[in-house]
Amino acid sequence: MKIKDLQLLLNKLDIKPSKKLGQNFLIDDNLLDYINKTAAVKENDFIVEVGPGLGALTKLLIESKAKVKAVEYDSRLAEYIRNKYSAPNFQLIHEDACKLDFNKLVNEDDFRIIANLPYSITTPLIARFIDMPLPPKDMLFLLQKETAERLSALPDSKNYGSITVQIKNVYEPEYLRTVPPEVFYPRPIVQSAIIKFTRKANYPSQEMRKTINKIVRSAFSQRRKKAVKNLGNEFKNLNIPYIFDSLEIDTNVRAENITPEQYFNLAKAISTPISS
C-alpha cells in the first residue's frame, strides 16, 4: 500500500498510529511479498498472526486457505479487520497478545506464528511461546534489529543472553534480512529485521525448559561473575563445581561462554544431581 493511500485510510478510520502500542504499518509491497513467500503458508496450515494491523498480510494468509487466527489489541483495527475479512478459515481475536492464553487459542494443535511485533513486547511474548507445552512449529517475526541479533547471537558475544539460550534449546534461529525504517509508516527510529525460528525435531520437555530458564536467569544475573558462582548462590544444596567438572565445563567461564547444549546438560544434571 502506498503511503498516501495508507494515510487516507487511517484518516477515514480516525486512527493515529500509537507510539505506546508500537504501531508502524508496513508500506512496502515488495517486503510484504517477501514475508509471504518466506512463510510459505500452505493449505490447512494453522497460522496465528499477532498484530495484523490493517490486514495486508492477513489477506494473503486467508487466500492461502490456511486456518488463520489474527490477534489484534487495538479495538479500532480489530473492528476494521473483522468487517473487511469474512471467511470460514479466518477468526479475529480482539485481545492483548501479552495476556492471551495461547494454549486455549490453539487447543494444543501444531501451529505457526507470523508477526510484526511491537518492540516493547517482543521478548516477553516470544518467551511465552517458548514455554508452551507444544511450542509453535515455526515463527517468523518482523522485529527490531537489535532484538533479532540478540535472539540469534552466538556464545562468547555481548548479544548472547538468557533469552538466546532459551530459544536455541527449542529452535534453530535464522536471521534473514535487515529492514530499513523507510518501509514503515510512521518510520521507526531504528532498523528492523526479519528472523525465522524453526522448531527442532528434539527439544526439552516443558518441565526441563523451566529448569533451563531458572539456570540461565541465574547464570546471567551477574554477567561479570563466574557462572559457577552465580549458580552456586541459586542452588545452595548442590555441588555446582563438581557438576561443571563432570560435564567438562570450565569452572572459570562466565554465562556467555556456555553453549545452549551445555545449559541443557546442566539442567539435566541439576534435575538429577550427580553424586559427588
C-alpha positions as CSV (number, residue, x, y, z in Angstrom):
1,M,0.0,0.0,0.0
2,K,1.3,3.4,-0.9
3,I,1.9,5.9,1.9
4,K,-0.8,8.3,0.6
5,D,-3.4,5.5,0.4
6,L,-2.5,4.4,3.9
7,Q,-2.8,7.9,5.3
8,L,-6.2,8.3,3.7
9,L,-7.4,5.1,5.1
10,L,-6.1,5.9,8.6
11,N,-7.8,9.3,8.4
12,K,-11.0,7.7,7.3
13,L,-10.9,5.3,10.3
14,D,-9.9,8.2,12.6
15,I,-6.7,6.3,13.6
16,K,-3.5,7.9,14.6
17,P,-0.6,5.4,14.9
18,S,0.1,4.8,18.6
19,K,3.6,5.1,19.8
20,K,2.6,3.4,23.0
21,L,1.3,0.3,21.0
22,G,4.3,0.4,18.7
23,Q,2.2,0.8,15.6
24,N,4.3,1.1,12.5
25,F,2.5,0.0,9.4
26,L,4.3,-1.8,6.6
27,I,4.0,0.1,3.3
28,D,6.5,-1.8,1.1
29,D,4.7,-4.3,-1.1
30,N,8.0,-6.0,-2.1
31,L,8.8,-6.7,1.6
32,L,5.2,-7.9,2.2
33,D,5.6,-10.3,-0.8
34,Y,9.0,-11.5,0.7
35,I,7.4,-12.2,4.0
36,N,4.6,-14.1,2.4
37,K,6.9,-16.2,0.2
38,T,9.3,-16.8,3.1
39,A,6.5,-18.0,5.3
40,A,5.4,-20.4,2.5
41,V,2.0,-20.9,4.1
42,K,0.2,-24.0,2.8
43,E,-3.5,-25.0,2.7
44,N,-4.6,-26.3,6.1
45,D,-1.7,-24.8,8.0
46,F,-2.7,-23.3,11.3
47,I,-1.4,-19.8,11.4
48,V,-1.6,-17.3,14.3
49,E,-0.9,-13.8,13.2
50,V,-0.1,-11.3,16.0
51,G,-0.7,-7.7,15.2
52,P,-2.4,-7.8,11.8
53,G,-2.7,-4.0,11.6
54,L,-4.7,-3.2,8.5
55,G,-4.6,-6.7,7.2
56,A,-2.2,-6.6,4.3
57,L,-0.6,-9.9,5.2
58,T,-3.8,-11.3,6.7
59,K,-5.4,-11.1,3.2
60,L,-2.6,-13.2,1.7
61,L,-2.8,-15.7,4.6
62,I,-6.5,-16.2,4.1
63,E,-6.1,-16.6,0.4
64,S,-3.6,-19.5,1.1
65,K,-6.5,-21.4,2.6
66,A,-4.7,-21.8,5.8
67,K,-6.6,-21.7,9.1
68,V,-5.9,-18.2,10.3
69,K,-6.4,-16.6,13.7
70,A,-5.3,-13.0,14.0
71,V,-4.8,-11.3,17.4
72,E,-5.3,-7.6,17.5
73,Y,-5.3,-5.4,20.6
74,D,-6.4,-2.1,19.1
75,S,-10.2,-2.0,19.1
76,R,-10.3,0.3,16.0
77,L,-8.1,-2.0,13.9
78,A,-9.9,-5.1,15.2
79,E,-13.2,-3.7,14.1
80,Y,-11.8,-2.8,10.7
81,I,-10.3,-6.3,10.2
82,R,-13.5,-8.0,11.3
83,N,-15.6,-6.0,8.9
84,K,-13.1,-6.4,6.0
85,Y,-12.4,-10.1,6.1
86,S,-15.2,-12.7,6.4
87,A,-14.0,-16.2,5.5
88,P,-14.6,-19.6,7.0
89,N,-10.9,-20.1,7.6
90,F,-10.4,-16.8,9.5
91,Q,-11.1,-15.6,13.0
92,L,-10.2,-12.3,14.5
93,I,-9.3,-12.3,18.2
94,H,-9.6,-8.9,19.9
95,E,-7.3,-9.4,22.8
96,D,-4.0,-8.3,24.3
97,A,-1.4,-10.8,23.0
98,C,0.6,-10.4,26.2
99,K,-2.3,-11.6,28.3
100,L,-4.0,-14.1,25.9
101,D,-3.9,-17.8,26.8
102,F,-2.4,-19.1,23.6
103,N,-2.8,-22.7,24.8
104,K,-6.6,-22.3,24.8
105,L,-6.5,-20.4,21.5
106,V,-4.7,-23.3,19.6
107,N,-6.0,-26.2,21.7
108,E,-2.6,-27.8,21.6
109,D,-2.7,-28.1,17.8
110,D,0.6,-27.7,15.9
111,F,0.6,-24.1,14.8
112,R,2.8,-21.5,13.2
113,I,3.3,-17.8,14.3
114,I,3.7,-14.8,12.0
115,A,4.0,-11.4,13.5
116,N,5.1,-7.8,13.0
117,L,5.8,-7.3,16.7
118,P,5.8,-4.0,18.6
119,Y,9.3,-3.6,20.0
120,S,8.2,-3.3,23.6
121,I,6.5,-6.7,23.8
122,T,8.8,-8.8,21.6
123,T,11.0,-10.6,24.2
124,P,8.3,-11.4,26.8
125,L,5.9,-12.6,24.1
126,I,8.5,-14.9,22.5
127,A,9.4,-16.2,25.9
128,R,5.7,-17.2,26.4
129,F,5.7,-19.0,23.1
130,I,8.8,-21.0,24.0
131,D,7.3,-22.0,27.3
132,M,4.1,-23.5,25.8
133,P,3.6,-27.3,26.2
134,L,3.7,-27.5,22.4
135,P,5.7,-24.6,21.1
136,P,4.9,-23.2,17.7
137,K,6.2,-25.3,14.8
138,D,7.9,-22.2,13.5
139,M,7.9,-18.5,14.0
140,L,8.5,-15.7,11.5
141,F,8.9,-12.2,13.0
142,L,9.5,-8.7,11.8
143,L,11.0,-7.0,14.8
144,Q,13.7,-4.6,16.0
145,K,17.2,-5.5,14.5
146,E,18.8,-5.3,17.9
147,T,16.4,-7.9,19.3
148,A,16.9,-10.2,16.3
149,E,20.6,-10.0,16.7
150,R,20.2,-10.9,20.4
151,L,17.9,-13.8,19.7
152,S,20.3,-15.3,17.1
153,A,23.6,-14.5,18.9
154,L,26.4,-17.0,19.3
155,P,28.1,-17.7,22.6
156,D,31.1,-15.5,23.6
157,S,29.3,-12.4,22.2
158,K,27.8,-9.4,24.0
159,N,24.4,-10.1,22.5
160,Y,24.3,-13.6,23.8
161,G,22.0,-13.8,26.8
162,S,19.4,-15.8,28.7
163,I,16.7,-15.4,26.1
164,T,19.1,-16.6,23.4
165,V,19.8,-19.8,25.3
166,Q,16.1,-20.4,26.0
167,I,15.1,-20.1,22.4
168,K,18.1,-22.0,21.0
169,N,17.3,-25.1,23.1
170,V,13.9,-25.3,21.2
171,Y,14.5,-23.5,17.8
172,E,17.1,-23.0,15.1
173,P,17.1,-19.3,14.5
174,E,17.8,-17.8,11.1
175,Y,18.5,-14.1,10.7
176,L,17.1,-13.5,7.2
177,R,17.5,-9.8,6.4
178,T,17.7,-6.3,7.7
179,V,14.8,-3.9,7.1
180,P,15.2,-0.1,6.9
181,P,12.9,2.4,8.6
182,E,11.5,3.8,5.4
183,V,9.4,0.7,4.7
184,F,7.1,1.7,7.6
185,Y,4.7,4.5,8.3
186,P,5.4,6.2,10.6
187,R,9.1,5.5,10.4
188,P,10.7,3.9,13.5
189,I,13.9,5.4,14.7
190,V,15.7,2.1,14.5
191,Q,16.3,-0.6,11.9
192,S,14.2,-3.8,11.9
193,A,14.9,-7.3,10.8
194,I,13.1,-10.5,9.7
195,I,14.0,-13.6,11.6
196,K,12.8,-17.1,11.4
197,F,12.7,-19.8,14.1
198,T,12.3,-23.5,13.2
199,R,11.4,-25.9,16.0
200,K,14.0,-28.7,16.5
201,A,12.9,-32.3,16.0
202,N,14.0,-33.0,19.6
203,Y,13.6,-30.3,22.2
204,P,13.4,-30.2,26.0
205,S,10.1,-31.0,27.8
206,Q,8.2,-28.1,29.3
207,E,9.4,-29.1,32.7
208,M,13.0,-29.2,31.6
209,R,12.7,-25.9,29.9
210,K,11.6,-24.4,33.2
211,T,14.8,-25.7,34.8
212,I,16.9,-24.3,31.9
213,N,15.2,-20.9,32.3
214,K,15.9,-20.9,36.0
215,I,19.6,-21.8,35.4
216,V,20.2,-19.2,32.6
217,R,18.5,-16.4,34.5
218,S,20.7,-17.2,37.5
219,A,23.9,-17.5,35.4
220,F,23.3,-14.2,33.6
221,S,22.1,-12.4,36.7
222,Q,25.7,-11.1,37.2
223,R,27.5,-11.4,33.8
224,R,30.9,-10.4,35.1
225,K,31.0,-13.1,37.7
226,K,31.8,-16.8,37.0
227,A,28.7,-18.8,36.2
228,V,29.6,-21.4,38.7
229,K,29.4,-18.8,41.5
230,N,26.1,-17.5,40.3
231,L,24.6,-21.0,40.1
232,G,26.1,-21.9,43.5
233,N,24.2,-19.0,45.0
234,E,21.0,-20.2,43.4
235,F,21.4,-24.0,44.1
236,K,23.0,-23.9,47.5
237,N,22.3,-27.6,48.2
238,L,24.3,-28.8,45.1
239,N,28.0,-29.1,44.4
240,I,28.0,-26.9,41.3
241,P,31.7,-27.0,40.7
242,Y,31.6,-30.8,40.7
243,I,28.7,-30.8,38.2
244,F,30.6,-28.5,35.9
245,D,33.6,-30.8,36.1
246,S,31.5,-33.9,35.4
247,L,30.1,-32.2,32.2
248,E,33.6,-30.9,31.2
249,I,32.6,-27.3,31.5
250,D,35.4,-25.0,32.6
251,T,34.5,-23.7,36.1
252,N,36.1,-20.3,35.2
253,V,33.7,-19.4,32.4
254,R,31.1,-16.8,32.5
255,A,27.5,-17.2,31.5
256,E,28.0,-16.0,27.9
257,N,30.7,-18.7,27.4
258,I,28.4,-21.6,27.9
259,T,26.6,-23.0,24.9
260,P,22.8,-23.8,24.8
261,E,23.6,-27.5,24.7
262,Q,25.8,-27.2,27.8
263,Y,23.0,-25.3,29.6
264,F,20.7,-28.2,28.6
265,N,23.2,-30.7,30.1
266,L,23.4,-28.6,33.3
267,A,19.6,-28.6,33.6
268,K,19.6,-32.4,33.3
269,A,22.3,-32.8,35.9
270,I,20.8,-30.3,38.3
271,S,17.4,-32.0,37.9
272,T,19.0,-35.4,38.7
273,P,22.2,-34.4,40.7
274,I,25.3,-36.5,40.2
275,S,26.7,-37.9,43.4
276,S,29.9,-36.2,44.3
